[in-house]
Amino acid sequence: SGVESAPGKKDPFRLRAFFAEVEQADRTK
């Protein structure tokens, strides 16, 4: 299981990209 409870701890870039994707999806709702 490579899923961490806090993915941003080891991969802040991926976390930023995830939040950007969520924000974009929320905007086009």
Buried (B, 14 or more C-beta within 10 A) or exposed (E): EEEEEEEEEEEEEEBEEEEEEEEEEEEEE
